[in-house]
Amino acid sequence: MSLFRVFSGSEPVRTLVAGEGDNALLLRQPQPQDHGEWAALREASHAFLQPWEPQWAADELSRAAYRRRLRRHAREMREDRAYPFFLFRLADGVLIGGATLSNIRRGVAQTASLGYWMGAPHAGRGHMGRAVRALLGFAFSDLSLHRIEAACLPHNVASRRLLENAGFCREGYARRYLRIAGEWQDHLLFARLAGDTAASEGLATISAASVAAWQVRAGSGAGTGPGTGTSGAAGEKEIL
């Protein structure tokens, strides 16, 4: 069975737009045809990413592993448990990284976890900060979530700064919280609430544009942006 048949469906591909002008990004659900570019970027960024991620499997970048990834995330999106996105430069369609809202808990919690990665050639340019603000707008507006949580290694200064600039508040310290780079490591715990006022001006500006882009594209019944590969009402489901 082909990837397209596995992931094609009646729902359109989800997209968000973050930032403006030359700095604008497109956040889009990963597609089967993204595998080559995704694998190349991850392979080129291995040394840069590995200290902050779980150890990669032997077949981490293979097409078979990517297919399993797509299936898992397609199921999680159908069940409203996760929403993964790839990040593309809007100007030229180049893939630069990814971000995911995962572990969504409804009921009395209305909470999700935020994770992200950036390819080494594109790090340190403010791209992820713009993407995170777009995801916050999506999470609080379209998903009606109340709380977004994130965790980072204590020595990951760049990630700490990113979360603080996006209005996250540090809430705790979790010992041996996640197995990263083959070792159980401590993490700092952060959270941002829908009603928080920290950095609210920047969030409001970006989320308004992002939500509008989401609604227009979702209503159109067709995916847009780099490499969506969709036609008519058929959307391919997808990341990370």
Contacts in CASP RR format, 6 or more apart in sequence:
PFRMAT RR
TARGET T0000
AUTHOR 0000-0000-0000
METHOD contacts of the structure
MODEL  1
MSLFRVFSGSEPVRTLVAGEGDNALLLRQPQPQDHGEWAALREASHAFLQ
PWEPQWAADELSRAAYRRRLRRHAREMREDRAYPFFLFRLADGVLIGGAT
LSNIRRGVAQTASLGYWMGAPHAGRGHMGRAVRALLGFAFSDLSLHRIEA
ACLPHNVASRRLLENAGFCREGYARRYLRIAGEWQDHLLFARLAGDTAAS
EGLATISAASVAAWQVRAGSGAGTGPGTGTSGAAGEKEIL
3 32 0 8 1.000
3 67 0 8 1.000
3 70 0 8 1.000
3 236 0 8 1.000
4 32 0 8 1.000
4 236 0 8 1.000
6 67 0 8 1.000
6 70 0 8 1.000
6 71 0 8 1.000
6 74 0 8 1.000
7 31 0 8 1.000
7 32 0 8 1.000
7 70 0 8 1.000
7 71 0 8 1.000
7 74 0 8 1.000
7 235 0 8 1.000
7 236 0 8 1.000
7 237 0 8 1.000
7 238 0 8 1.000
8 234 0 8 1.000
8 235 0 8 1.000
8 236 0 8 1.000
8 237 0 8 1.000
9 234 0 8 1.000
9 235 0 8 1.000
9 236 0 8 1.000
9 237 0 8 1.000
10 233 0 8 1.000
10 234 0 8 1.000
10 235 0 8 1.000
11 235 0 8 1.000
11 237 0 8 1.000
12 217 0 8 1.000
12 218 0 8 1.000
12 219 0 8 1.000
12 220 0 8 1.000
12 221 0 8 1.000
12 222 0 8 1.000
12 223 0 8 1.000
12 230 0 8 1.000
12 233 0 8 1.000
12 235 0 8 1.000
13 28 0 8 1.000
13 29 0 8 1.000
13 31 0 8 1.000
13 217 0 8 1.000
13 223 0 8 1.000
13 224 0 8 1.000
13 228 0 8 1.000
13 230 0 8 1.000
13 235 0 8 1.000
13 236 0 8 1.000
13 237 0 8 1.000
13 238 0 8 1.000
14 28 0 8 1.000
14 29 0 8 1.000
14 83 0 8 1.000
14 85 0 8 1.000
14 214 0 8 1.000
14 217 0 8 1.000
14 218 0 8 1.000
15 26 0 8 1.000
15 27 0 8 1.000
15 28 0 8 1.000
15 29 0 8 1.000
15 213 0 8 1.000
15 214 0 8 1.000
15 217 0 8 1.000
15 223 0 8 1.000
15 224 0 8 1.000
15 225 0 8 1.000
16 26 0 8 1.000
16 27 0 8 1.000
16 28 0 8 1.000
16 85 0 8 1.000
16 134 0 8 1.000
16 135 0 8 1.000
16 138 0 8 1.000
16 210 0 8 1.000
16 213 0 8 1.000
16 214 0 8 1.000
17 24 0 8 1.000
17 25 0 8 1.000
17 26 0 8 1.000
17 27 0 8 1.000
17 90 0 8 1.000
17 134 0 8 1.000
17 209 0 8 1.000
17 210 0 8 1.000
17 213 0 8 1.000
18 24 0 8 1.000
18 25 0 8 1.000
18 26 0 8 1.000
18 27 0 8 1.000
18 130 0 8 1.000
18 131 0 8 1.000
18 133 0 8 1.000
18 134 0 8 1.000
18 206 0 8 1.000
18 210 0 8 1.000
19 25 0 8 1.000
19 130 0 8 1.000
19 134 0 8 1.000
19 206 0 8 1.000
19 209 0 8 1.000
20 209 0 8 1.000
21 90 0 8 1.000
21 91 0 8 1.000
22 91 0 8 1.000
23 126 0 8 1.000
23 127 0 8 1.000
23 130 0 8 1.000
24 89 0 8 1.000
24 90 0 8 1.000
24 91 0 8 1.000
25 87 0 8 1.000
25 88 0 8 1.000
25 89 0 8 1.000
25 90 0 8 1.000
25 96 0 8 1.000
25 127 0 8 1.000
25 130 0 8 1.000
25 131 0 8 1.000
25 134 0 8 1.000
26 87 0 8 1.000
26 88 0 8 1.000
26 89 0 8 1.000
26 90 0 8 1.000
26 93 0 8 1.000
26 225 0 8 1.000
26 226 0 8 1.000
27 85 0 8 1.000
27 86 0 8 1.000
27 87 0 8 1.000
27 88 0 8 1.000
27 99 0 8 1.000
27 131 0 8 1.000
27 134 0 8 1.000
27 135 0 8 1.000
28 85 0 8 1.000
28 86 0 8 1.000
28 88 0 8 1.000
28 225 0 8 1.000
28 226 0 8 1.000
28 228 0 8 1.000
29 77 0 8 1.000
29 84 0 8 1.000
29 85 0 8 1.000
29 86 0 8 1.000
29 236 0 8 1.000
29 237 0 8 1.000
29 238 0 8 1.000
29 239 0 8 1.000
30 38 0 8 1.000
30 70 0 8 1.000
30 73 0 8 1.000
30 84 0 8 1.000
30 85 0 8 1.000
30 86 0 8 1.000
30 238 0 8 1.000
30 239 0 8 1.000
30 240 0 8 1.000
31 227 0 8 1.000
31 228 0 8 1.000
31 229 0 8 1.000
31 236 0 8 1.000
31 238 0 8 1.000
32 67 0 8 1.000
32 70 0 8 1.000
32 236 0 8 1.000
33 227 0 8 1.000
33 229 0 8 1.000
34 86 0 8 1.000
34 95 0 8 1.000
34 227 0 8 1.000
35 63 0 8 1.000
35 66 0 8 1.000
37 95 0 8 1.000
38 66 0 8 1.000
38 86 0 8 1.000
38 95 0 8 1.000
39 61 0 8 1.000
39 62 0 8 1.000
39 66 0 8 1.000
41 95 0 8 1.000
41 96 0 8 1.000
41 97 0 8 1.000
41 119 0 8 1.000
42 49 0 8 1.000
42 60 0 8 1.000
42 61 0 8 1.000
42 119 0 8 1.000
43 61 0 8 1.000
44 119 0 8 1.000
44 120 0 8 1.000
44 121 0 8 1.000
45 119 0 8 1.000
45 120 0 8 1.000
45 121 0 8 1.000
46 56 0 8 1.000
47 120 0 8 1.000
48 119 0 8 1.000
48 120 0 8 1.000
48 123 0 8 1.000
49 117 0 8 1.000
49 119 0 8 1.000
49 120 0 8 1.000
50 56 0 8 1.000
50 181 0 8 1.000
51 180 0 8 1.000
51 181 0 8 1.000
52 117 0 8 1.000
52 153 0 8 1.000
52 156 0 8 1.000
52 159 0 8 1.000
52 180 0 8 1.000
52 181 0 8 1.000
53 117 0 8 1.000
53 180 0 8 1.000
53 181 0 8 1.000
54 178 0 8 1.000
54 179 0 8 1.000
54 180 0 8 1.000
54 181 0 8 1.000
54 182 0 8 1.000
55 179 0 8 1.000
55 181 0 8 1.000
55 182 0 8 1.000
57 65 0 8 1.000
59 65 0 8 1.000
69 239 0 8 1.000
69 240 0 8 1.000
70 237 0 8 1.000
70 238 0 8 1.000
73 82 0 8 1.000
73 84 0 8 1.000
73 237 0 8 1.000
73 238 0 8 1.000
73 239 0 8 1.000
73 240 0 8 1.000
74 237 0 8 1.000
74 238 0 8 1.000
76 82 0 8 1.000
76 102 0 8 1.000
77 83 0 8 1.000
77 84 0 8 1.000
77 237 0 8 1.000
77 238 0 8 1.000
78 237 0 8 1.000
80 104 0 8 1.000
80 106 0 8 1.000
81 102 0 8 1.000
81 103 0 8 1.000
81 104 0 8 1.000
82 100 0 8 1.000
82 101 0 8 1.000
82 102 0 8 1.000
82 103 0 8 1.000
82 104 0 8 1.000
83 100 0 8 1.000
83 101 0 8 1.000
83 102 0 8 1.000
83 104 0 8 1.000
83 138 0 8 1.000
83 143 0 8 1.000
84 98 0 8 1.000
84 99 0 8 1.000
84 100 0 8 1.000
84 101 0 8 1.000
84 102 0 8 1.000
84 238 0 8 1.000
84 239 0 8 1.000
84 240 0 8 1.000
85 98 0 8 1.000
85 99 0 8 1.000
85 100 0 8 1.000
85 131 0 8 1.000
85 135 0 8 1.000
85 239 0 8 1.000
86 95 0 8 1.000
86 97 0 8 1.000
86 98 0 8 1.000
86 239 0 8 1.000
86 240 0 8 1.000
87 95 0 8 1.000
87 96 0 8 1.000
87 97 0 8 1.000
87 98 0 8 1.000
87 99 0 8 1.000
87 118 0 8 1.000
87 127 0 8 1.000
87 128 0 8 1.000
87 131 0 8 1.000
88 94 0 8 1.000
88 95 0 8 1.000
88 96 0 8 1.000
88 225 0 8 1.000
88 226 0 8 1.000
89 96 0 8 1.000
90 225 0 8 1.000
93 225 0 8 1.000
93 226 0 8 1.000
93 227 0 8 1.000
94 226 0 8 1.000
95 226 0 8 1.000
96 118 0 8 1.000
96 119 0 8 1.000
96 121 0 8 1.000
96 122 0 8 1.000
96 127 0 8 1.000
97 116 0 8 1.000
97 117 0 8 1.000
97 118 0 8 1.000
97 119 0 8 1.000
97 122 0 8 1.000
97 127 0 8 1.000
98 116 0 8 1.000
98 117 0 8 1.000
98 118 0 8 1.000
98 131 0 8 1.000
98 239 0 8 1.000
98 240 0 8 1.000
99 114 0 8 1.000
99 115 0 8 1.000
99 116 0 8 1.000
99 117 0 8 1.000
99 128 0 8 1.000
99 131 0 8 1.000
99 132 0 8 1.000
99 135 0 8 1.000
99 240 0 8 1.000
100 114 0 8 1.000
100 115 0 8 1.000
100 116 0 8 1.000
100 239 0 8 1.000
100 240 0 8 1.000
101 112 0 8 1.000
101 113 0 8 1.000
101 114 0 8 1.000
101 115 0 8 1.000
101 135 0 8 1.000
101 138 0 8 1.000
101 139 0 8 1.000
101 143 0 8 1.000
101 145 0 8 1.000
101 148 0 8 1.000
102 112 0 8 1.000
102 113 0 8 1.000
102 114 0 8 1.000
102 115 0 8 1.000
103 112 0 8 1.000
103 113 0 8 1.000
104 111 0 8 1.000
104 112 0 8 1.000
104 143 0 8 1.000
104 145 0 8 1.000
105 111 0 8 1.000
105 112 0 8 1.000
109 146 0 8 1.000
109 147 0 8 1.000
110 144 0 8 1.000
110 145 0 8 1.000
110 146 0 8 1.000
110 147 0 8 1.000
111 145 0 8 1.000
111 146 0 8 1.000
111 147 0 8 1.000
111 148 0 8 1.000
111 149 0 8 1.000
112 139 0 8 1.000
112 143 0 8 1.000
112 145 0 8 1.000
112 147 0 8 1.000
112 148 0 8 1.000
112 149 0 8 1.000
113 148 0 8 1.000
113 149 0 8 1.000
113 150 0 8 1.000
113 151 0 8 1.000
114 132 0 8 1.000
114 135 0 8 1.000
114 148 0 8 1.000
114 149 0 8 1.000
114 150 0 8 1.000
115 150 0 8 1.000
116 128 0 8 1.000
116 131 0 8 1.000
116 132 0 8 1.000
117 240 0 8 1.000
118 124 0 8 1.000
118 127 0 8 1.000
118 128 0 8 1.000
123 158 0 8 1.000
124 158 0 8 1.000
128 162 0 8 1.000
129 162 0 8 1.000
129 165 0 8 1.000
129 166 0 8 1.000
130 206 0 8 1.000
132 162 0 8 1.000
132 163 0 8 1.000
132 166 0 8 1.000
133 166 0 8 1.000
133 202 0 8 1.000
133 203 0 8 1.000
133 206 0 8 1.000
133 207 0 8 1.000
134 206 0 8 1.000
134 207 0 8 1.000
134 210 0 8 1.000
136 148 0 8 1.000
136 166 0 8 1.000
136 192 0 8 1.000
136 203 0 8 1.000
136 207 0 8 1.000
137 203 0 8 1.000
137 206 0 8 1.000
137 207 0 8 1.000
137 210 0 8 1.000
137 211 0 8 1.000
138 207 0 8 1.000
138 210 0 8 1.000
138 211 0 8 1.000
138 214 0 8 1.000
139 145 0 8 1.000
139 148 0 8 1.000
140 148 0 8 1.000
140 194 0 8 1.000
140 207 0 8 1.000
141 207 0 8 1.000
141 211 0 8 1.000
142 211 0 8 1.000
142 214 0 8 1.000
145 194 0 8 1.000
146 193 0 8 1.000
146 194 0 8 1.000
147 191 0 8 1.000
147 192 0 8 1.000
147 193 0 8 1.000
147 194 0 8 1.000
148 168 0 8 1.000
148 191 0 8 1.000
148 192 0 8 1.000
149 189 0 8 1.000
149 190 0 8 1.000
149 191 0 8 1.000
150 163 0 8 1.000
150 168 0 8 1.000
150 189 0 8 1.000
150 190 0 8 1.000
150 191 0 8 1.000
150 192 0 8 1.000
151 174 0 8 1.000
151 177 0 8 1.000
151 178 0 8 1.000
151 187 0 8 1.000
151 188 0 8 1.000
151 189 0 8 1.000
151 190 0 8 1.000
152 159 0 8 1.000
152 160 0 8 1.000
152 163 0 8 1.000
152 187 0 8 1.000
152 188 0 8 1.000
152 190 0 8 1.000
153 159 0 8 1.000
153 180 0 8 1.000
153 185 0 8 1.000
153 186 0 8 1.000
153 187 0 8 1.000
153 188 0 8 1.000
154 173 0 8 1.000
154 186 0 8 1.000
154 187 0 8 1.000
154 188 0 8 1.000
160 188 0 8 1.000
163 190 0 8 1.000
164 170 0 8 1.000
164 190 0 8 1.000
165 199 0 8 1.000
166 192 0 8 1.000
166 199 0 8 1.000
166 203 0 8 1.000
167 192 0 8 1.000
167 196 0 8 1.000
167 198 0 8 1.000
167 199 0 8 1.000
167 203 0 8 1.000
168 190 0 8 1.000
168 191 0 8 1.000
168 192 0 8 1.000
169 190 0 8 1.000
169 191 0 8 1.000
169 192 0 8 1.000
169 196 0 8 1.000
169 198 0 8 1.000
170 188 0 8 1.000
170 189 0 8 1.000
170 190 0 8 1.000
171 189 0 8 1.000
171 190 0 8 1.000
171 191 0 8 1.000
172 188 0 8 1.000
172 189 0 8 1.000
173 186 0 8 1.000
173 187 0 8 1.000
173 188 0 8 1.000
173 189 0 8 1.000
174 186 0 8 1.000
174 187 0 8 1.000
174 188 0 8 1.000
174 189 0 8 1.000
175 186 0 8 1.000
176 184 0 8 1.000
176 185 0 8 1.000
176 186 0 8 1.000
177 184 0 8 1.000
177 185 0 8 1.000
177 186 0 8 1.000
177 187 0 8 1.000
177 189 0 8 1.000
178 184 0 8 1.000
178 185 0 8 1.000
178 187 0 8 1.000
179 185 0 8 1.000
192 198 0 8 1.000
217 223 0 8 1.000
217 224 0 8 1.000
221 232 0 8 1.000
221 233 0 8 1.000
221 235 0 8 1.000
222 230 0 8 1.000
222 231 0 8 1.000
222 232 0 8 1.000
222 233 0 8 1.000
222 235 0 8 1.000
223 229 0 8 1.000
223 230 0 8 1.000
223 235 0 8 1.000
228 236 0 8 1.000
229 236 0 8 1.000
230 236 0 8 1.000
END
